[in-house]
Amino acid sequence: MGELINYIKDSFDELRDHVTWTSMMELQKMTVVVFVFSVIFALIIWLADTILSEVFELYFDLL
C-alpha cells in the first residue's frame, strides 16, 4: 500500500514541478482555432452529404 501512495505522490510532484503547462491565453487561442476548424469541417461534410444525396436521388429517379 505504501508503494501506491508513493507512486501517487511522485506523480503529483512530477505534474507540479516538471510539466510545462500552456498559458491561459494560448489555450484560449488554440480552443478558438479548434472550434473554427470543427465548424468548417462540419459544414463541408454537410455540403458533401447534401450534394451526394441529391445526386443519388436523381440517379434513382432515372431508373
Buried (B, 14 or more C-beta within 10 A) or exposed (E): EEEEEEEEEEEEEEEEEEEEEEEEEEEEEEEEEEEEEEEEEEEEEEEEEEEEEEEEEEEEEEE
